[in-house]
Amino acid sequence: MSSPNADNRQNSLSTGQLQGEPPLGRELTERLLAISHEYCQAEGGCHGPDHTERVHNLALHIGRLMNARLDILSAAALLHDIGRSHEMLSQGKICHATKGAEMSRAILTGLGFSLEMQEAILHCIEAHRYRNNKIPETLEAKILFDADKLDSIGAIGIGRAFLFAGQVGARLHNRGVDVTKTRSYSTEDTAYREFLVKLCKIKDKMLTPEGKRLAAERHEFMEIFFKRLDKEIHGSPPTNPDTPQ
């Protein structure tokens, strides 16, 4: 008889967690999902397997609207964060997108992906962070970029920002601190800092029409939340507790 942990692990690996019929087929998707889960479960927190699954679903949603190559998108989305632990352990010195692309090449070769598909998938993974001049050039890379960034804003983005702050030992808020003079991966790397330094800018970086539409909605929610958080932290309760400020 399997243990409860084993049962939970098997459930989390089910393609039922992913929406729609897998573009790569059920068997290959299960194998990619298992590989992704192995790496991302070790990372946990805001970059755990649930993040990968949401990005995968969002990427396919946008991909269907734009007639993209869903097979390329599916593989790239499932593998896009497997290099995360390297970035975390190096405190940002190693780029997880570059490392993830390096790690994915052997995985894709072992699974029988053609060289043409490998290059397309690896470009998506390498460019999803949009750093170090790695610009998303293909439609699929642009879609993965948007899907990944969308998961960092809105209600989900707020939750993930607090999870990350907890992972690096940051406090709740940067009260009375100039966030432009704070460092990432420090006690000042709070969710509030993340919003001011990074998350508030994401809506203007979207590369697809659907990405822009969804980002605008999610940004509006974050604005309301962090204004209210800042107000409560500084001891200024709203005049009407039932009315969002």
KEDREN-76202 format. One line per 4 residues: number of its first residue (from 0); for each residue x, y, z of C-alpha. Coordinates in Angstrom, 3 decimals, decimal comma. Layout:
NUM = X/Y/Z ~ ...
//
This chain:
0 = 0,000/0,000/0,000 ~ 1,335/3,442/-0,915 ~ 1,885/6,070/1,759 ~ -0,292/9,201/1,990
4 = 2,692/11,268/0,826 ~ 3,135/9,055/-2,208 ~ -0,557/9,325/-3,026 ~ -0,427/13,111/-2,733
8 = 2,661/13,219/-4,928 ~ 0,971/11,101/-7,584 ~ -2,138/13,296/-7,520 ~ -0,036/16,414/-8,001
12 = 1,567/14,836/-11,057 ~ -1,744/14,174/-12,798 ~ -2,342/16,000/-16,061 ~ -5,794/16,622/-14,641
16 = -4,171/19,604/-12,928 ~ -3,643/21,061/-16,409 ~ -6,582/22,418/-18,365 ~ -7,668/20,918/-21,673
20 = -6,196/18,108/-23,742 ~ -2,370/18,099/-23,517 ~ -0,907/19,296/-26,855 ~ 1,988/16,853/-26,478
24 = -0,264/13,940/-25,582 ~ -0,930/12,589/-22,137 ~ 2,083/10,282/-21,767 ~ 4,756/12,808/-22,781
28 = 3,086/15,560/-20,767 ~ 3,069/13,292/-17,696 ~ 6,807/12,711/-18,100 ~ 7,563/16,421/-18,468
32 = 5,292/17,213/-15,549 ~ 7,092/14,658/-13,376 ~ 10,498/16,116/-14,282 ~ 9,291/19,649/-13,633
36 = 7,711/18,591/-10,349 ~ 10,970/17,028/-9,160 ~ 12,891/20,273/-9,597 ~ 10,160/22,721/-8,596
40 = 9,009/20,789/-5,536 ~ 12,518/21,087/-4,121 ~ 12,348/24,853/-4,679 ~ 8,835/25,122/-3,214
44 = 7,292/28,388/-2,082 ~ 6,257/30,807/-4,799 ~ 8,032/28,795/-7,493 ~ 6,603/25,388/-6,648
48 = 4,767/23,056/-9,055 ~ 1,524/25,008/-8,697 ~ 3,212/28,039/-10,296 ~ 4,333/25,891/-13,221
52 = 0,830/24,526/-13,723 ~ -0,740/27,996/-13,696 ~ 1,820/29,317/-16,185 ~ 1,212/26,283/-18,403
56 = -2,546/26,841/-18,393 ~ -2,203/30,585/-19,020 ~ 0,294/30,044/-21,840 ~ -1,996/27,589/-23,593
60 = -4,968/29,928/-23,126 ~ -3,108/32,784/-24,828 ~ -1,581/30,392/-27,355 ~ -4,984/29,180/-28,487
64 = -6,157/32,758/-29,020 ~ -3,078/33,516/-31,128 ~ -2,780/30,227/-33,049 ~ 0,648/29,516/-31,542
68 = 2,495/26,185/-31,527 ~ 0,929/24,668/-28,439 ~ 3,342/21,718/-28,347 ~ 6,310/24,097/-28,051
72 = 4,480/26,218/-25,490 ~ 3,514/23,230/-23,375 ~ 7,040/21,839/-23,085 ~ 8,570/25,267/-22,477
76 = 6,038/26,184/-19,792 ~ 6,514/22,917/-17,924 ~ 10,307/23,272/-17,893 ~ 10,677/27,045/-17,617
80 = 11,583/27,159/-13,910 ~ 13,646/24,011/-13,390 ~ 16,790/26,118/-12,863 ~ 15,234/28,134/-10,018
84 = 17,094/26,440/-7,175 ~ 20,418/27,510/-8,706 ~ 19,334/31,146/-8,725 ~ 17,999/30,934/-5,185
88 = 21,122/29,289/-3,754 ~ 23,355/31,833/-5,512 ~ 21,133/34,695/-4,270 ~ 20,468/35,834/-7,808
92 = 23,980/35,480/-9,232 ~ 22,899/32,614/-11,510 ~ 20,065/33,341/-13,948 ~ 17,480/30,590/-13,607
96 = 16,278/31,087/-17,192 ~ 19,735/30,522/-18,677 ~ 20,410/27,615/-16,319 ~ 16,990/26,110/-16,986
100 = 17,597/26,175/-20,734 ~ 20,937/24,411/-20,244 ~ 19,335/21,732/-18,090 ~ 16,404/21,293/-20,466
104 = 18,516/20,430/-23,502 ~ 19,490/17,025/-22,149 ~ 15,936/16,381/-20,957 ~ 14,428/17,170/-24,361
108 = 17,046/15,077/-26,140 ~ 16,302/12,141/-23,864 ~ 12,586/12,453/-24,577 ~ 13,131/12,377/-28,331
112 = 12,331/15,981/-29,265 ~ 13,678/17,010/-32,672 ~ 16,537/19,526/-32,792 ~ 14,206/22,102/-34,359
116 = 11,693/21,760/-31,528 ~ 14,456/21,791/-28,934 ~ 15,782/25,128/-30,163 ~ 12,290/26,656/-30,168
120 = 11,560/25,395/-26,646 ~ 14,954/26,421/-25,271 ~ 14,561/29,923/-26,654 ~ 11,235/30,254/-24,823
124 = 12,810/29,121/-21,552 ~ 15,917/31,286/-21,914 ~ 13,929/34,412/-22,844 ~ 11,050/34,100/-20,364
128 = 12,919/36,229/-17,827 ~ 13,725/38,954/-20,396 ~ 17,143/39,725/-18,903 ~ 20,691/39,949/-20,259
132 = 19,489/40,807/-23,780 ~ 17,608/37,523/-24,084 ~ 14,574/39,033/-25,808 ~ 11,554/36,843/-26,667
136 = 11,670/36,724/-30,456 ~ 9,115/34,054/-31,369 ~ 5,378/34,130/-30,776 ~ 5,681/31,234/-28,336
140 = 8,462/32,950/-26,375 ~ 6,378/36,123/-26,091 ~ 3,406/34,139/-24,846 ~ 5,448/32,269/-22,216
144 = 6,919/35,574/-21,056 ~ 3,429/37,027/-20,592 ~ 2,056/33,924/-18,874 ~ 4,946/33,835/-16,406
148 = 4,683/37,533/-15,613 ~ 0,908/37,381/-15,224 ~ 1,374/34,822/-12,449 ~ 3,464/37,363/-10,536
152 = 0,740/40,017/-10,367 ~ -2,849/40,259/-9,166 ~ -4,108/38,279/-6,172 ~ -1,799/35,366/-6,989
156 = 1,136/37,719/-7,373 ~ 0,506/39,256/-3,970 ~ 0,411/35,838/-2,348 ~ 3,581/34,741/-4,112
160 = 5,378/37,954/-3,138 ~ 4,693/37,280/0,530 ~ 5,756/33,646/0,116 ~ 9,076/34,740/-1,413
164 = 9,611/37,317/1,316 ~ 9,173/34,546/3,861 ~ 11,648/32,335/2,003 ~ 14,398/34,977/2,185
168 = 13,557/36,014/5,745 ~ 12,167/39,448/4,914 ~ 9,826/41,334/7,216 ~ 6,229/42,344/6,504
172 = 6,743/45,925/5,316 ~ 9,408/48,523/4,546 ~ 8,047/51,204/6,833 ~ 10,013/54,437/6,600
176 = 12,556/52,910/4,199 ~ 13,536/54,147/0,733 ~ 13,035/50,914/-1,230 ~ 15,289/52,135/-4,039
180 = 18,202/51,761/-1,619 ~ 17,308/48,244/-0,469 ~ 18,712/44,941/-1,697 ~ 16,995/41,853/-3,015
184 = 17,339/38,629/-1,009 ~ 17,610/40,693/2,195 ~ 15,335/41,449/5,176 ~ 14,110/44,447/3,163
188 = 12,991/42,281/0,226 ~ 9,343/42,460/1,261 ~ 6,205/41,992/-0,816 ~ 5,684/45,758/-0,639
192 = 9,191/46,343/-2,021 ~ 8,514/43,808/-4,770 ~ 5,405/45,730/-5,769 ~ 7,129/49,127/-5,836
196 = 10,318/47,943/-7,538 ~ 8,977/45,338/-9,956 ~ 5,325/44,288/-9,945 ~ 3,865/47,743/-10,632
200 = 5,820/47,870/-13,901 ~ 4,786/44,514/-15,314 ~ 1,549/45,591/-16,985 ~ 3,549/47,838/-19,323
204 = 5,844/45,005/-20,392 ~ 3,238/42,607/-21,754 ~ 3,859/41,433/-25,305 ~ 0,471/40,027/-26,364
208 = -3,024/41,573/-26,519 ~ -4,503/39,054/-24,066 ~ -1,528/39,466/-21,765 ~ -2,098/43,223/-21,704
212 = -5,811/42,808/-20,971 ~ -5,273/40,406/-18,085 ~ -2,363/42,435/-16,702 ~ -4,481/45,600/-16,535
216 = -7,094/43,817/-14,412 ~ -4,544/42,297/-12,074 ~ -2,598/45,537/-11,707 ~ -5,705/47,401/-10,588
220 = -6,274/44,874/-7,795 ~ -2,666/45,163/-6,597 ~ -2,902/48,955/-6,461 ~ -5,908/48,710/-4,147
224 = -4,299/46,073/-1,928 ~ -0,916/47,725/-1,405 ~ -2,428/51,162/-0,806 ~ -4,558/49,613/1,912
228 = -1,588/47,687/3,353 ~ 0,551/50,821/3,482 ~ -2,256/52,747/5,146 ~ -2,797/50,102/7,835
232 = 0,935/49,716/8,489 ~ 1,237/53,450/9,076 ~ -1,711/53,447/11,469 ~ -4,332/55,279/9,409
236 = -7,496/53,167/9,515 ~ -10,217/53,993/6,979 ~ -13,116/56,127/8,170 ~ -15,558/53,391/7,142
240 = -14,165/49,900/7,827 ~ -16,541/48,375/5,277 ~ -15,317/50,575/2,452 ~ -12,047/49,586/0,673
244 = -9,591/52,469/0,579
//
